[in-house]
Amino acid sequence: MTEPAASVSFDARPLVDPVDRFALQEYVQRHKDVAKGLGFGSAATVVPIVIGVAFFLAFGGVFFTVIVSIISSLASTATGSAVTPIFFAALSGILPVVIVAVAATIAILSFRRTTRALNERWYRLDRFAAANGMTFTPGQSTASLPGMIFGVGSARAASDEVRGEQPRFVEFANYQYTTGSGKNRTTHRWGYVAIKLDAPLPNIVLDATSNNSLFGSNLPATFDRDQKLSLEGDFDQHFSLYCPEGYEQDALYLFTPDIMARFIDHAAALDVEIVDDWLFLYGKREFSGLDPATWAWLFSVVAAPTQALRPPPGVALTGRRLKRGVPWGAVIVFGFFAAFWLAGQFGLIDLFFGMFSP
């Protein structure tokens, strides 16, 4: 994905500058309760390690002792030496302890490395936000926003939230939720930008064509195709625009040629949704992180379309939400595999190929 250069100046140094060890320790102390809430430094992290070690000692140790005894017996018979059983007996007692010690050391070092990486990430994002007139919230939260990705699935959590208040409220964050259960359980990860607008607008979705798959849109919602509006120029090559029936003129009022050019130049890789007085930008990648190039791109995206977006004279309640549709691509694919499976269950496939066998 091509990301344009930033058109808004910002200070990216906190993302890449060396971290002061003492300042980091002070920051960790102030936010240690948040880290424990995520399982870092809490019993939730230690207990699995203890259980694993106990399991190894109880079962792995017995298995190892049996194997060593067999080898000892065979070696003693082959060499005829009385020292051999003593050597293997000592080995069977010492080696499990050594293995446990090494495994515990690796687990502890890995845990400390993961914890330090998280703490350093939060510290950098906090300093980055402060350097650019914004605020950072460590940990996770449940994003109470009206966008389409926020009402899907379970285990919903927003993280790495960076917020600004001027010239308008904007929030950059990462988001995830899960769907399905058991083997079909899937975790969906998004990056989003939420921008507060000056007034309510019609519910409009710009589905970027660049991130769609063979089966259609990557968005978690499907919209009635009767609400699809074609715009002039090559805008339709980059976005599929959906607006509520009866609000086509409002959409044309909003998406002037200048606005369309701004979206194509800066946000063609993103899906866009307008809900009430919010504008959301969605991407299937991390937005709030430590990559200066990503922040440069996002600041350009936020600045370009919203600087010129102007509300129509008024929006009635009927224009607040789009009608959902049926994801026909997924339905057709599922129907094909279901029919194939049923045909196999009733022997129709063997019967069909049997017609052509000699």
C-alpha positions in Angstrom: 0.0 0.0 0.0 1.4 3.4 -1.0 1.3 6.0 1.8 1.6 9.6 0.8 4.0 12.0 2.5 2.6 13.9 5.4 1.0 17.3 4.7 0.9 18.1 8.4 4.0 18.6 10.5 4.4 16.5 13.6 7.1 15.4 16.0 8.0 11.7 15.5 11.2 11.7 17.7 9.6 10.0 20.7 8.8 7.0 18.5 12.5 6.4 17.6 14.7 8.2 20.1 16.6 6.2 22.8 14.5 5.6 25.9 15.7 7.0 29.2 15.8 4.0 31.6 14.8 6.0 34.7 12.0 7.8 33.0 10.7 4.5 31.7 10.8 3.0 35.2 8.9 6.0 36.6 6.2 5.6 33.9 5.9 1.9 34.6 5.3 2.6 38.3 2.5 5.0 37.4 0.8 2.5 35.2 1.6 -0.8 36.8 -2.1 -1.5 37.6 -3.0 -1.2 33.9 -0.3 -3.7 33.0 -1.5 -6.2 35.7 -5.0 -5.9 34.3 -3.6 -7.3 31.0 -1.9 -10.2 32.8 1.6 -8.7 33.0 3.2 -9.3 36.4 0.0 -10.9 37.8 -0.8 -14.4 38.9 -2.5 -15.0 35.6 0.9 -15.0 34.0 2.8 -17.0 36.7 0.3 -19.8 37.3 0.5 -21.4 33.8 4.3 -21.6 34.2 4.1 -23.2 37.6 1.5 -25.7 36.3 3.7 -26.5 33.4 6.8 -27.2 35.6 4.7 -29.3 38.0 3.3 -31.3 35.0 6.8 -32.0 33.7 8.1 -33.1 37.1 5.1 -35.4 37.7 4.9 -37.0 34.3 7.9 -36.1 32.3 10.3 -37.0 35.1 8.7 -40.5 35.5 8.9 -41.1 31.8 12.5 -39.9 31.6 13.5 -42.1 34.6 12.0 -45.2 32.9 13.9 -44.5 29.7 17.2 -43.9 31.6 16.7 -47.2 33.5 16.2 -49.1 30.3 19.3 -47.5 28.7 21.2 -48.2 31.9 20.3 -51.8 32.0 21.2 -52.3 28.3 24.5 -50.4 28.8 25.4 -52.5 31.9 24.8 -55.7 30.1 26.9 -54.6 27.1 29.8 -53.3 29.1 29.6 -55.6 32.1 30.6 -52.6 34.3 29.0 -51.9 37.7 29.8 -48.2 37.4 27.4 -47.8 34.4 24.1 -48.2 36.4 25.4 -45.7 39.0 26.2 -43.2 36.3 22.8 -43.4 34.7 21.1 -43.3 38.1 22.8 -40.0 38.9 22.0 -38.8 35.4 18.3 -39.6 35.8 18.2 -37.5 39.0 20.2 -34.5 37.8 19.1 -34.0 34.2 15.4 -33.4 34.9 16.4 -30.6 37.3 18.7 -29.1 34.8 16.0 -29.2 32.1 13.5 -27.6 34.4 16.0 -24.9 35.4 16.8 -24.1 31.8 13.1 -24.1 30.8 12.2 -21.8 33.7 15.0 -19.4 32.9 13.9 -19.2 29.2 10.3 -18.6 30.3 11.2 -15.8 32.8 13.5 -14.1 30.3 10.8 -14.3 27.6 8.2 -12.9 30.0 10.5 -10.0 31.0 11.3 -9.2 27.4 7.6 -9.1 26.5 6.8 -7.0 29.5 9.6 -4.5 28.7 8.5 -4.3 25.1 4.9 -3.4 26.1 6.1 -0.9 28.7 8.4 0.8 26.2 5.7 0.9 23.6 3.3 2.6 26.0 6.0 5.0 27.1 6.9 6.0 23.5 3.3 6.5 22.5 2.6 8.5 25.6 5.6 10.9 24.9 4.6 11.0 21.2 1.1 12.0 22.0 2.2 14.7 24.5 4.8 16.1 22.0 1.9 16.5 19.4 -0.7 18.0 21.7 -2.6 14.8 22.2 -3.2 12.2 25.0 -2.5 8.5 25.2 -4.5 5.9 27.1 -2.5 2.7 27.9 -4.3 -0.7 28.2 -7.5 -1.8 26.6 -11.0 -0.4 26.6 -14.4 -1.1 25.1 -14.9 1.4 22.3 -18.4 2.8 22.6 -18.6 4.2 19.1 -21.4 3.8 16.5 -19.2 2.5 13.6 -20.0 -0.8 12.0 -16.9 -2.7 13.4 -17.8 -1.8 17.0 -21.0 -3.9 17.3 -19.7 -7.2 15.9 -18.6 -10.3 17.7 -17.4 -10.7 21.3 -14.2 -9.9 23.3 -14.2 -6.4 21.8 -11.3 -4.3 22.8 -9.7 -1.1 21.7 -6.0 -0.5 22.5 -3.3 2.1 22.1 -5.8 5.0 22.0 -4.2 8.3 21.0 -6.6 11.3 21.1 -6.5 14.9 20.0 -9.0 17.7 20.7 -7.9 20.4 18.3 -9.1 21.5 15.8 -11.6 18.7 16.2 -11.8 15.5 18.3 -9.9 12.6 16.7 -9.0 9.2 18.0 -6.4 6.8 16.6 -6.5 3.3 17.9 -6.3 -0.5 17.2 -9.3 -2.7 17.6 -10.1 -6.4 17.7 -13.1 -8.7 18.2 -13.8 -12.4 17.8 -16.4 -14.3 15.9 -17.3 -18.0 15.9 -16.4 -20.6 18.5 -14.1 -23.6 18.9 -12.1 -24.4 15.8 -14.1 -21.7 13.9 -13.1 -19.0 16.3 -11.5 -16.0 14.5 -9.9 -12.9 15.8 -10.4 -9.8 13.6 -8.0 -7.0 13.9 -8.5 -3.4 12.7 -7.0 0.0 12.9 -9.4 2.9 13.0 -9.5 6.7 13.1 -12.7 8.3 14.6 -13.2 11.9 13.8 -16.0 14.1 15.3 -17.8 16.2 12.8 -19.6 19.5 13.2 -23.1 18.2 12.5 -25.0 14.9 11.7 -24.6 13.6 8.2 -26.4 10.9 6.2 -25.1 7.4 6.9 -22.6 7.0 4.1 -20.1 4.2 3.4 -17.2 4.3 1.1 -16.1 0.7 0.5 -12.5 0.9 -0.9 -12.1 -1.5 -3.8 -8.4 -1.9 -3.2 -8.8 -4.1 -0.1 -11.7 -6.2 -1.3 -11.3 -10.0 -1.8 -12.6 -12.4 -4.5 -15.8 -12.8 -2.5 -16.4 -9.0 -2.1 -16.0 -6.4 0.6 -13.7 -6.9 3.6 -16.2 -5.0 5.8 -18.2 -6.8 8.5 -21.4 -5.5 7.1 -23.1 -5.8 3.7 -25.4 -3.1 2.3 -28.4 -3.2 0.0 -27.1 -2.6 -3.5 -30.1 -0.3 -4.3 -28.3 2.2 -2.1 -25.2 2.3 -4.2 -24.5 5.6 -5.8 -22.3 6.2 -8.8 -20.2 9.3 -8.9 -18.5 11.1 -11.8 -14.9 10.6 -12.9 -12.9 7.6 -11.8 -14.2 7.7 -8.2 -16.1 4.4 -8.7 -12.8 2.7 -9.5 -11.6 3.4 -6.0 -14.7 3.3 -3.9 -18.2 1.9 -3.8 -20.4 4.6 -2.3 -23.6 3.7 -0.4 -26.1 6.2 1.0 -29.7 5.9 2.2 -32.4 6.1 -0.4 -33.6 9.6 -0.9 -30.3 11.1 0.2 -28.5 10.9 -3.1 -28.5 14.7 -3.4 -27.0 15.1 0.0 -24.2 12.7 -1.0 -23.5 14.7 -4.1 -23.5 17.9 -2.0 -20.9 16.3 0.3 -18.7 14.6 -2.3 -17.8 17.4 -4.6 -15.1 16.8 -7.2 -12.5 18.4 -4.8 -13.5 16.1 -2.0 -13.5 13.0 -4.2 -10.0 13.9 -5.4 -8.8 14.2 -1.7 -10.2 10.8 -0.8 -8.6 9.2 -3.8 -5.2 10.8 -3.2 -5.1 10.2 0.6 -7.6 7.5 1.6 -8.0 5.1 -1.3 -6.6 2.2 0.8 -9.1 2.8 3.6 -12.8 2.1 4.1 -14.8 5.1 5.2 -18.0 5.4 7.2 -20.0 8.4 8.2 -22.5 7.8 11.1 -24.3 10.7 12.6 -21.6 13.2 13.5 -18.7 10.8 13.2 -16.4 9.9 10.4 -14.6 6.6 10.7 -11.6 5.4 8.7 -10.9 1.6 8.8 -8.0 -0.5 7.8 -7.0 -4.2 8.4 -3.7 -3.2 10.0 -2.3 -1.6 13.1 -2.8 2.2 13.1 -1.5 3.3 16.5 2.0 2.0 16.7 5.7 3.0 16.6 6.1 3.5 12.8 6.6 7.2 12.0 5.6 6.6 8.3 2.2 5.3 9.4 1.5 8.3 11.5 2.6 10.6 8.7 0.1 8.9 6.4 -2.7 9.0 9.0 -2.2 12.7 9.7 -2.4 13.4 6.0 -5.5 11.3 5.7 -7.2 13.1 8.6 -6.3 16.6 7.4 -7.2 16.2 3.7 -10.9 15.2 3.5 -12.1 16.7 6.8 -10.8 20.2 6.0 -13.3 20.6 3.2 -16.2 18.3 4.2 -19.3 20.4 4.8 -22.7 19.1 6.0 -25.8 19.4 3.9 -28.6 21.7 5.2 -30.2 19.0 7.3 -30.5 15.2 7.9 -33.7 13.5 9.0 -33.7 10.3 11.1 -34.3 8.2 8.0 -30.9 9.3 6.7 -29.1 8.1 9.8 -28.6 4.5 8.9 -28.1 2.4 5.8 -30.2 -0.7 5.1 -28.2 -3.9 5.5 -28.0 -6.4 2.6 -27.1 -10.1 2.1 -23.5 -11.1 1.3 -24.4 -13.0 -1.8 -20.8 -13.9 -2.6 -20.4 -15.8 0.7 -23.8 -17.3 0.3 -23.1 -18.7 -3.1 -19.7 -20.1 -2.0 -21.2 -21.7 1.1 -24.1 -23.1 -1.0 -21.7 -24.7 -3.5 -19.6 -26.5 -0.8 -22.8 -27.5 1.0 -24.2 -29.0 -2.2 -20.9 -30.8 -2.9 -20.9 -32.2 0.7 -24.5 -33.4 0.4 -23.8 -35.0 -3.0 -20.9 -36.9 -1.5 -23.0 -38.1 1.5 -25.7 -39.6 -0.8 -23.2 -41.1 -3.3 -24.2 -38.8 -6.1 -20.7 -37.9 -7.0 -19.6 -41.6 -7.3 -22.8 -42.2 -9.4 -22.0 -39.3 -11.7 -18.4 -40.4 -12.4 -19.6 -44.0 -12.6 -21.6 -43.1 -15.7 -18.4 -42.3 -17.6 -16.4 -45.3 -16.4 -16.0 -48.3 -18.9 
